[in-house]
């Protein structure tokens, strides 16, 4: 990872003590003297001092009460003791006042971990408190000769007083000096005044004890600083990674938005071109220009195929494709593959063999066939000799469908990326005639929907094997067992059948904001309809419905329209104006998963630009026929583009 200029490598810090930090340091001086992590460290240590200060004041009040009670009982209720106690009470209350004031200036919600300034509010009252404590040895016992036991007890009490607050003062080296030095000097001086062996011994003991306590406090300060510095570094790195992640997410969102917009804008003219080209081919049948029209249709279908591949990914990512699990025989799946590819195998002089098993699985036949179609199609595409084998076999509690070929194979360096979007092993120049490189990416997504896994093995020069492995769901069984139980044999796989067309010619309304699309739809649908009304705005469509509503049979509405209403809202408004639930085909060029999901959730039949002209005519007839029979338009949006 590239290092940031704001994040130095980990090292032992020796920053200036807190007591030397001004309340409002010059920005220029701060920039020169200390790095950003060091300033952050000082701010956090400063905040800890203030947070711990309240508990230190409460403990100080209790300690004053104990000292006063013990020595008043030991030496008698002398005025000096109570004067000292009153002095201590005053300085502690003043210190508490400044601590509370600091909390008001730097409230907790905004300054939970760090505080940028305010040292004087801490060290001013704190120094006065330390000085008042250092007077204790002179007020708590008489100044004249006193019993040795009194002096020893006072030394023990003052020793405990020096080390007790160490956890509170650890955040600041200055605080450690301000606390320990006055207390040690006050007690040592009182012991020296007492004189004698006991007095000088206690004086030496206090000075040594204070030195050890100060050294311990400074060591703890170093450890605390190192720990906080490490934490600050990690937090800075985390923020940097988070910012980079957000940038990547933003760039990904912008890229997706760009491709969605570009895809929509590209689909519009291709949609019109597909309709115009099919209408042209229909008009020139049997004429010398028919071959030219055929080439135009083929080129348009090639572009449409690329766009539909992108659409399939968007539909899967949007959750619009949901598997429908049902019993299906393995040999019926293989029969369908044989029907589709035997002519292609014969034309290429390749063998196409199948190795089925007598087994019935529970899966989505359409989606499974889509996966196997892709595997077999790729096998023929890259196989120049030998042949293709499609097999099925049981592996524990799973069944594996595999497609073997004797083609050129795939290098080991490519195997991990074969199922990625837009990745093609031998199409570095991006020849569009060889596809877009998203077929296997769709396969990987379909395998997830089928609760399975995909994989491959390949040896360059010898061939490849692609497989999908599916779990054996409840209901799967050998076909022989099914027949023995008297259950019905599985029906052969068949495609969807067209609904019976209505007897009278249709009248439809086309709503699209582009005149070229309206004209293309009118030309293509003219042989199937008695009348085709076109409109480019919702208002124009409303006028048509008001005039022809009783005779209209269906609405063909673009999803993205100018104005406040989209295609879904426009369809509902036009239905309300017509006073009946007209069949609606919602036609969209959007591939954004969110918009795709919204289109499917609308309850309308959704078709994606560029639509296949024949499919559009078929869907229109089926939808109107179903509506004529039941009064309710029925449709299925759950399949991928064919």
C-alpha positions in Angstrom: 0.0 0.0 0.0 1.3 3.4 -0.9 2.3 5.3 2.3 0.5 8.6 3.0 2.5 11.7 3.7 0.3 12.4 6.7 1.1 9.0 8.3 4.7 8.6 9.4 6.1 5.2 10.1 5.7 3.9 13.6 8.3 5.4 16.0 8.8 6.4 19.6 7.4 9.9 20.1 8.9 12.5 22.3 6.4 15.3 22.1 6.4 18.4 24.2 4.7 18.1 27.6 1.1 19.1 27.8 1.9 21.9 30.2 3.9 23.5 27.4 1.1 23.5 24.9 -0.5 27.0 24.5 -4.2 27.4 24.6 -4.3 28.7 21.0 -1.1 27.8 19.2 -0.1 29.5 16.0 -1.2 27.4 13.0 2.1 28.0 11.3 4.1 27.0 14.4 1.9 23.9 14.9 2.6 22.8 11.3 6.3 23.3 11.7 6.8 21.8 15.2 4.5 18.8 15.2 2.9 16.4 12.8 -0.8 15.8 12.6 -0.6 12.4 14.5 1.4 14.1 17.2 -1.2 16.9 17.6 -4.0 14.2 17.7 -2.0 12.4 20.4 -1.7 15.5 22.6 -5.4 16.3 22.2 -6.4 12.9 23.3 -4.1 12.9 26.3 -5.4 16.3 27.3 -9.0 15.1 27.1 -8.1 12.1 29.4 -6.7 14.5 32.0 -10.0 16.4 32.2 -12.1 13.3 32.1 -10.2 11.7 35.0 -10.0 15.0 36.9 -13.5 14.7 38.3 -12.8 11.3 40.0 -9.5 12.7 41.3 -11.3 15.6 43.0 -13.9 13.3 44.6 -11.1 11.1 45.9 -9.2 14.2 47.1 -12.2 15.3 49.2 -12.4 11.9 50.9 -8.7 11.9 51.5 -8.8 15.4 53.2 -11.6 14.1 55.5 -9.5 11.0 56.5 -6.3 13.1 57.1 -8.2 15.6 59.2 -10.0 13.0 61.3 -6.9 10.9 61.9 -4.5 13.7 62.9 -7.2 15.7 64.8 -7.7 12.6 66.9 -4.0 11.9 67.2 -2.8 15.4 68.0 -5.9 17.0 69.3 -8.4 19.4 67.6 -5.9 22.1 66.8 -6.8 25.2 64.7 -4.0 24.5 62.2 -5.6 21.2 61.1 -8.9 22.8 60.3 -7.3 25.8 58.6 -5.5 23.3 56.3 -8.7 21.4 55.7 -10.6 24.6 54.8 -7.7 25.5 52.4 -7.9 22.1 50.8 -11.7 22.3 50.5 -11.4 25.7 48.7 -8.7 24.6 46.2 -10.5 21.3 45.4 -13.8 23.2 44.8 -12.0 25.7 42.6 -10.5 22.8 40.6 -13.9 21.2 40.3 -15.4 24.5 39.0 -12.7 24.7 36.3 -13.3 21.1 35.3 -17.0 21.7 34.9 -16.3 24.9 33.0 -14.1 22.9 30.6 -17.0 20.4 30.0 -19.2 23.3 29.0 -16.6 24.7 26.6 -15.8 21.3 25.2 -19.0 19.2 25.6 -18.8 15.4 25.5 -20.8 14.8 22.3 -18.4 16.8 20.2 -15.2 16.1 22.2 -15.5 12.5 23.3 -11.9 11.5 22.7 -9.9 14.7 22.1 -9.7 18.3 23.2 -7.7 20.9 21.2 -6.9 23.4 24.0 -7.6 24.4 27.6 -4.5 23.4 29.5 -4.6 26.3 31.8 -8.0 25.2 33.2 -6.4 22.0 34.3 -2.8 23.0 35.4 -3.7 26.2 37.2 -6.0 24.7 39.8 -4.0 21.4 39.8 -0.8 23.3 40.8 -2.6 25.0 43.6 -4.0 21.7 44.8 -0.5 20.1 44.8 0.9 23.1 46.8 -1.9 22.9 49.3 -1.2 19.2 49.8 2.5 19.9 50.3 1.6 22.1 53.3 -0.1 19.1 55.0 3.0 17.9 56.9 3.4 21.4 58.5 -0.3 21.8 59.6 -1.3 18.2 60.5 1.3 17.8 63.2 2.8 20.4 65.6 5.9 22.2 64.5 7.8 21.4 67.7 9.2 18.1 68.8 6.7 15.3 68.1 6.7 11.6 68.8 8.5 9.6 66.2 5.4 7.5 65.6 3.5 10.6 64.5 6.2 11.5 61.9 6.3 7.9 60.6 2.6 7.8 60.2 2.6 11.1 58.4 5.3 9.8 56.0 3.2 6.7 55.3 0.2 8.8 54.6 2.1 11.2 52.3 3.7 8.2 50.5 0.3 6.8 49.7 -0.9 10.3 48.6 2.0 10.5 46.1 1.3 7.2 44.4 -2.5 7.0 44.6 -3.2 9.5 41.9 -0.6 8.2 39.5 -3.2 6.5 37.1 -4.9 9.9 36.9 -1.7 11.9 36.0 -0.2 9.3 33.7 -1.5 11.2 30.5 0.8 14.1 31.2 4.5 14.2 32.1 4.0 17.7 33.3 1.2 16.7 35.7 3.5 14.0 37.2 6.2 16.5 38.0 3.7 19.1 39.3 2.1 16.5 41.6 5.1 14.5 43.0 7.8 17.2 43.4 5.9 19.5 45.8 4.6 16.7 47.9 8.0 15.0 48.2 9.8 18.3 49.0 7.1 19.3 51.6 7.3 16.0 53.5 11.1 15.7 53.1 11.6 19.2 54.6 9.3 18.4 57.5 11.3 15.3 58.3 14.6 17.2 58.0 13.3 19.8 60.5 12.4 17.0 62.9 16.1 16.0 62.7 17.8 13.0 64.3 18.3 9.6 62.7 14.6 9.0 62.3 14.0 12.4 60.7 16.8 12.1 58.1 16.0 8.5 57.4 12.4 9.5 56.6 13.7 12.4 54.5 15.8 10.1 52.4 13.0 7.6 52.1 10.6 10.2 50.9 13.0 11.5 48.2 13.8 8.0 47.0 10.2 7.0 47.0 9.2 10.1 45.1 11.9 9.5 42.5 10.8 5.9 42.0 7.1 7.0 41.7 8.0 9.7 39.2 10.0 7.2 37.1 7.1 4.8 37.2 4.6 7.5 36.1 6.9 8.6 33.2 7.2 5.0 32.0 3.4 4.6 32.1 3.2 7.8 30.2 5.5 6.4 27.5 3.5 3.2 27.2 0.2 5.2 27.0 1.6 7.4 24.3 2.9 4.5 22.3 -0.5 2.7 22.5 -2.4 5.8 21.5 0.0 6.6 18.7 -0.5 3.1 17.3 -4.3 3.5 17.6 -4.2 6.9 15.9 -2.1 5.4 13.0 -4.6 2.5 12.6 -7.6 4.9 12.7 -5.9 7.1 10.1 -5.2 4.1 7.9 -8.8 2.9 8.4 -10.1 6.4 7.4 -7.8 6.3 4.3 -9.1 2.9 3.3 -12.7 4.0 4.0 -12.2 7.0 1.8 -10.6 4.9 -1.0 -13.5 2.4 -0.7 -16.0 5.3 -0.9 -14.2 6.7 -3.9 -14.2 3.2 -5.6 -17.9 2.8 -4.8 -18.6 6.3 -6.2 -16.6 5.5 -9.3 -18.4 2.2 -9.7 -21.8 3.9 -9.2 -20.9 6.6 -11.8 -19.6 3.9 -14.2 -22.8 1.9 -13.8 -24.9 5.1 -14.3 -22.9 5.9 -17.4 -23.2 2.4 -18.9 -26.9 2.4 -18.0 -27.5 5.7 -19.7 -25.3 4.7 -22.7 -27.1 1.4 -22.9 -30.5 3.1 -22.9 -29.4 5.7 -25.5 -28.0 2.9 -27.7 -31.0 0.7 -27.4 -33.4 3.4 -28.6 -32.0 3.5 -32.2 -31.3 -0.2 -32.3 -34.9 -0.9 -31.3 -36.2 1.2 -34.1 -33.6 -0.3 -36.5 -34.7 -3.8 -35.6 -38.3 -3.0 -36.4 -37.5 -1.1 -39.6 -35.2 -3.9 -40.8 -37.8 -6.6 -40.2 -40.5 -4.6 -41.9 -38.1 -4.0 -44.8 -37.3 -7.7 -45.2 -41.0 -8.5 -45.1 -41.7 -6.0 -47.9 -38.9 -7.1 -50.2 -39.5 -10.8 -50.0 -38.9 -12.4 -53.4 -37.2 -9.3 -54.9 -33.5 -8.8 -55.8 -33.0 -6.6 -52.7 -34.0 -9.4 -50.4 -30.4 -10.6 -49.7 -29.4 -7.0 -48.8 -32.3 -6.8 -46.4 -31.3 -10.2 -44.9 -27.8 -8.8 -44.2 -29.3 -5.7 -42.5 -31.4 -7.9 -40.3 -28.5 -10.1 -39.4 -26.3 -7.1 -38.4 -29.2 -5.7 -36.3 -29.7 -9.1 -34.6 -26.0 -9.3 -33.8 -26.1 -5.9 -32.0 -29.4 -6.9 -30.3 -27.7 -10.1 -29.1 -24.9 -8.1 -27.5 -27.3 -5.8 -25.8 -29.5 -8.6 -24.6 -26.5 -10.3 -22.9 -26.0 -7.2 -20.8 -29.7 -7.1 -20.1 -29.6 -10.7 -18.8 -27.0 -9.8 -16.3 -29.0 -6.8 -15.1 -32.2 -8.9 -14.8 -30.3 -11.5 -12.7 -28.7 -8.9 -10.5 -32.0 -7.2 -10.0 -33.5 -10.5 -8.8 -36.0 -10.5 -11.7 -35.1 -14.0 -12.6 -36.4 -16.5 -10.1 -36.0 -20.3 -10.6 -39.0 -22.5 -10.8 -38.1 -25.9 -9.5 -39.9 -28.9 -11.0 -39.2 -32.5 -11.9 -37.3 -32.9 -15.2 -35.7 -36.0 -16.7 -32.0 -35.9 -17.6 -32.6 -37.6 -20.9 -35.2 -35.0 -21.9 -32.6 -32.2 -21.3 -30.1 -34.1 -23.5 -32.8 -34.6 -26.1 -33.3 -30.9 -26.3 -29.6 -30.3 -26.7 -29.4 -32.9 -29.4 -32.2 -31.3 -31.4 -30.5 -27.9 -31.3 -27.0 -28.9 -32.1 -27.0 -32.1 -34.2 -27.2 -30.1 -37.5 -24.4 -27.8 -36.4 -22.2 -30.8 -35.5 -22.9 -32.4 -38.8 -22.1 -29.2 -40.7 -18.8 -28.9 -38.8 -18.0 -32.6 -39.2 -17.7 -33.0 -35.4 -19.1 -35.8 -33.3 -21.8 -34.9 -30.8 -22.3 -37.6 -28.2 -24.4 -37.8 -25.0 -23.9 -39.9 -21.9 -27.1 -39.5 -19.9 -28.2 -41.4 -16.8 -31.8 -42.6 -16.1 -32.5 -40.0 -13.5 -35.1 -37.4 -12.8 -33.9 -34.2 -11.0 -35.8 -31.3 -9.5 -34.5 -28.1 -11.1 -35.4 -25.2 -13.4 -35.2 -26.8 -16.9 -35.1 -23.4 -18.7 -32.2 -22.0 -16.6 -30.3 -25.3 -16.7 -30.6 -25.5 -20.4 -29.4 -22.0 -20.7 -26.2 -23.0 -18.9 -25.7 -26.1 -21.0 -26.5 -24.2 -24.2 -23.6 -21.9 -23.4 -21.2 -24.7 -22.6 -22.0 -26.6 -25.8 -22.0 -23.5 -27.9 -18.5 -22.6 -26.7 -17.3 -26.1 -27.2 -18.4 -26.0 -30.9 -16.9 -22.5 -31.3 -13.4 -23.6 -30.2 -13.4 -27.2 -31.4 -12.0 -27.9 -34.9 -11.6 -31.6 -34.8 -12.8 -34.5 -32.7 -16.1 -33.7 -31.1 -18.2 -32.8 -28.0 -19.4 -35.0 -25.2 -22.2 -34.1 -22.9 -22.4 -36.2 -19.7 -24.3 -36.5 -16.5 -23.3 -38.5 -13.4 -24.1 -38.7 -9.7 -21.4 -37.5 -7.2 -22.6 -38.3 -3.7 -25.6 -36.1 -3.0 -25.1 -34.0 -6.2 -25.4 -34.4 -10.0 -22.8 -33.0 -12.4 -23.5 -32.0 -16.0 -20.3 -31.7 -18.0 -19.5 -30.7 -21.5 -16.2 -32.1 -22.9 -14.5 -30.9 -26.1 -11.3 -31.7 -28.0 -10.6 -28.1 -28.8 -7.6 -25.9 -28.4 -7.8 -25.7 -24.6 -7.2 -22.8 -22.2 -4.0 -21.8 -20.6 -3.7 -22.1 -16.8 -3.1 -18.4 -16.4 -6.7 -17.8 -17.8 -8.6 -20.3 -15.8 -9.3 -18.1 -12.8 -10.9 -15.4 -15.0 -12.9 -17.3 -17.5 -16.2 -16.7 -15.6 -15.5 -12.9 -15.2 -17.5 -10.3 -17.2 -16.1 -9.3 -20.5 -13.1 -11.6 -20.3 -12.2 -13.5 -23.5 -9.1 -15.6 -23.7 -8.3 -15.1 -27.4 -10.1 -12.0 -28.4 -7.7 -9.3 -27.4 -8.8 -7.1 -30.3 -12.4 -7.3 -29.1 -13.9 -8.6 -32.3 -17.6 -8.0 -31.8 -18.5 -10.9 -34.1 -17.1 -13.2 -31.4 -19.4 -12.0 -28.7 -19.0 -9.7 -25.7 -17.5 -12.1 -23.2 -20.4 -12.2 -20.8 -21.9 -15.7 -21.6 -19.9 -17.5 -18.8 -20.6 -14.6 -16.4 -24.3 -15.2 -16.9 -23.7 -18.9 -16.4 -22.0 -18.2 -13.1 -25.0 -16.2 -11.9 -27.5 -18.8 -13.1 -25.6 -21.5 -11.2 -26.1 -19.5 -8.0 -29.8 -19.2 -8.7 -29.9 -23.0 -9.2 -28.0 -23.5 -5.9 -25.1 -25.1 -7.8 -21.5 -24.5 -8.7 -19.6 -24.2 -12.0 -16.1 -25.2 -12.8 -13.7 -26.2 -15.5 -10.5 -28.1 -16.3 -8.4 -27.6 -19.5 -5.2 -28.7 -21.1 -3.9 -26.6 -23.9 -3.9 -28.5 -27.2 -6.1 -31.3 -25.8 -9.4 -29.7 -24.9 -11.6 -28.5 -22.0 -14.4 -29.7 -19.8 -17.0 -27.3 -18.3 -19.4 -28.5 -15.7 -22.3 -27.4 -13.4 -22.9 -29.4 -10.3 -26.4 -29.2 -8.7 -27.7 -30.6 -5.4 -30.2 -33.4 -5.5 -33.3 -31.7 -4.2 -36.2 -33.6 -2.6 -38.1 -35.5 -5.3 -35.1 -36.5 -7.3 -35.1 -40.2 -8.1 -33.9 -42.7 -10.7 -36.4 -42.9 -13.6 -36.8 -46.7 -13.1 -38.0 -46.2 -9.6 -40.5 -43.5 -10.7 -42.0 -45.8 -13.3 -42.2 -48.7 -10.8 -44.3 -46.6 -8.5 -46.8 -45.9 -11.2 -46.0 -42.2 -11.4 -46.5 -40.4 -14.6 -43.5 -40.2 -16.8 -42.0 -36.7 -17.3 -43.3 -34.9 -20.3 -40.8 -33.9 -23.0 -39.5 -30.3 -22.7 -41.3 -28.0 -25.0 -41.2 -24.3 -25.6 -43.9 -21.9 -24.8 -47.0 -22.1 -27.0 -48.7 -19.1 -28.5 -52.2 -18.2 -27.3 -55.0 -18.3 -29.8 -55.3 -14.9 -31.6 -58.5 -12.9 -31.1 -60.9 -13.1 -34.0 -61.1 -9.4 -34.8 -58.1 -7.2 -35.7 -56.4 -5.3 -32.9 -56.4 -1.6 -32.2 -53.3 -0.5 -30.2 -51.8 2.7 -28.9 -48.0 3.2 -29.0 -46.7 5.7 -26.5 -43.0 6.6 -27.0 -41.3 10.0 -26.9 -39.2 9.3 -30.0 -40.9 9.7 -33.4 -38.7 7.1 -35.1 -39.7 4.4 -32.6 -43.4 5.2 -33.1 -43.0 5.0 -36.8 -41.1 1.8 -36.7 -43.7 0.2 -34.4 -46.5 1.3 -36.7 -44.8 -0.1 -39.8 -44.0 -3.5 -38.2 -47.4 -4.0 -36.5 -49.5 -2.8 -39.4 -50.2 -6.3 -40.8 -51.3 -7.5 -37.4 -53.6 -4.6 -36.4 -56.6 -2.8 -37.7 -55.4 0.5 -36.3 -52.2 1.8 -34.7 -52.4 5.1 -32.8 -49.1 6.7 -31.8 -48.4 9.4 -29.2 -45.2 11.0 -27.9 -46.5 12.4 -24.7 -48.9 11.3 -22.0 -51.2 14.2 -22.9 -51.4 13.1 -26.5 -52.0 9.5 -25.5 -54.8 10.7 -23.1 -56.5 12.4 -26.1 -56.3 9.2 -28.1 -57.8 7.1 -25.2 -60.6 9.7 -24.7 -61.4 9.3 -28.4 -60.8 5.6 -29.0 -60.8 4.1 -25.6 -63.8 1.8 -26.1 -62.1 0.3 -29.2 -58.5 0.0 -27.9 -57.2 -3.5 -27.3 -53.7 -2.8 -25.9 -51.1 -0.2 -24.9 -47.4 -0.3 -25.9 -45.8 2.1 -23.5 -42.1 3.2 -23.2 -40.8 3.2 -19.6 -38.8 6.4 -19.8 -41.1 9.3 -20.8 -40.7 13.1 -20.6 -42.6 14.8 -17.7 -43.5 13.7 -14.2 -44.9 10.2 -15.1 -42.9 7.2 -16.2 -44.3 4.4 -18.3 -45.8 2.7 -15.3 -47.6 5.8 -14.1 -48.7 6.6 -17.7 -50.2 3.1 -18.1 -52.2 3.4 -15.0 -53.5 6.8 -16.0 -54.5 5.6 -19.5 -56.2 2.6 -18.0 -58.2 4.9 -15.8 -59.2 7.1 -18.7 -60.3 4.1 -20.7 -62.3 2.8 -17.9 -61.0 -0.8 -18.3 -57.9 -2.8 -17.6 -56.2 -2.6 -21.0 -53.4 -5.1 -21.6 -50.1 -3.2 -21.4 -46.6 -4.0 -22.7 -44.0 -1.9 -21.0 -41.0 -1.4 -23.3 -37.8 -0.2 -21.8 -34.2 0.3 -22.7 -33.0 0.6 -19.1 -30.7 -2.0 -17.7 -30.2 -0.5 -14.2 -31.1 -3.3 -11.8 -33.1 -0.9 -9.6 -35.2 0.2 -12.6 -35.5 -3.4 -13.9 -36.8 -4.5 -10.5 -39.3 -1.6 -10.5 -40.5 -2.5 -14.0 -41.1 -6.1 -13.0 -42.8 -5.1 -9.8 -45.3 -3.0 -11.7 -47.3 -6.1 -12.7 -47.1 -5.2 -16.4 -45.6 -7.3 -19.2 -42.0 -6.0 -19.6 -40.0 -6.2 -22.9 -36.6 -4.8 -23.4 -35.3 -2.8 -26.3 -34.3 -3.8 -28.8 -37.3 -6.1 -28.9 -37.4 -9.0 -31.4 -40.1 -7.9 -33.8 -41.6 -11.4 -34.2 -41.6 -11.8 -30.4 -43.3 -8.4 -30.0 -46.1 -9.4 -32.4 -46.5 -12.8 -30.6 -46.6 -11.3 -27.2 -49.1 -8.8 -28.2 -51.5 -11.4 -29.7 -51.0 -13.7 -26.6 -51.6 -10.9 -24.2 -54.8 -9.7 -25.9 -56.1 -13.2 -26.3 -55.6 -14.0 -22.6 -57.3 -10.7 -21.7 -60.2 -11.5 -24.0 -60.7 -14.9 -22.4 -60.3 -14.0 -18.8 -60.6 -10.2 -18.7 -57.3 -10.1 -16.9 -54.0 -9.7 -18.8 -51.6 -12.5 -17.8 -47.9 -12.8 -18.5 -44.6 -14.1 -17.3 -41.6 -11.8 -16.7 -39.4 -14.3 -15.0 -37.4 -15.6 -18.1 -34.2 -14.4 -19.6 -34.1 -13.0 -23.1 -34.0 -15.6 -25.7 
